[in-house]
Amino acid sequence: MTGPAPGPTAYRTLRLEHDRGRLTVTLTRPGERNSITRDLITELGAALDLAERTEDCRVVVLRAEGDTFCSGMDLSGVAAAGAARGPDGSDATDATDDRSADVQDTRKGGEDYFALLERLTTLGRIVVAQVDGQVVGGGVGLAAACDFVHATERSRFSLPEALWGLLPCSVLPFLIRRVGFQRAYAMALGTLPVAAREAAVHGLVDELAEDGGPALRRLLFRASKLDPATVTDLKRYTRRLWILDEHTGRTAVDEFVRLMASDRVRDRIAGFAAGTGREVPPTAPR
């Protein structure tokens, strides 16, 4: 039976639908390019909880409204903090305690995001990212942490963080797991978008497929034959074979907090957020 998924209905960033063993989770903020906010992280966690509680759920499909799957970190708060300082870098609000509170909030946000990516890699359900459009920054991490990535031909993946003086700290461990060290390093340092077809060559995309096409239907059929306990066992076992552990998460979050505490980085982010709101530069000069 097709219909809204059981459970909480007051989602602000998502829409959930349950249909014959599949829970479809749709990001519903196309006007904000489906950016990653505290609400989104919390609600995605709740959706994964629901998937695990739903006995006949075998697959979680993560998709998005609009032409951007996910644009990564919401920059509005960082931009506001940058605007609060005077032209000499001093705090125009003279609220010296705010910086300490901001660091704590940054750390909490980084920890929550990394924990969400880890959760995707350990969930006892198959998770499919159904990508159609732009995938930027933290959105690449969201896709890379999924078990399968199906993408349309028009989709593009990019890590523009270095343009702001940032690093994709939490994204890289999950991206390296998919594409290897050099390809992940090149994406982070080059900052240029990678087309879906090239992403498929390197392993970031598993299937070039239209939204809900035959590839997804084949996967759903096979998934219906799997015991969720087997999915959990495989994910836990392969995790032990990889570099992800408590030290990886701590290192990623510590570096993210260090960079976000820099006035230089925050000013660059604020300038970007006040501009076009688009990835810069979108393409290489010709």
ABEGO torsion letter per residue (X at the ends): XBEBBBEBAABAABBBBBBGGBBBBBBABAAAGGBBBAAAAAAAAAAAAAAAABAABABBBBBBBEABABAEBBAAAAAAAAAABBAAGBBAAGBAAAAAAAAAAAAAAAAAAAAAAAAAAABABBBBBBBBEBBBEAAAAAAAABABBBBBAABBBBBAAAAAGBBBAAAAAAAAAAAEAAAAAAAAAAGBBBBAAAAAAAGABABBBBBGBAAAAAAAAAAAABBAAAAAAAAAAAAAABABBAAAAAAAAAAAAAAAABAAAAAAAAAAAABAGBBOBABBBX
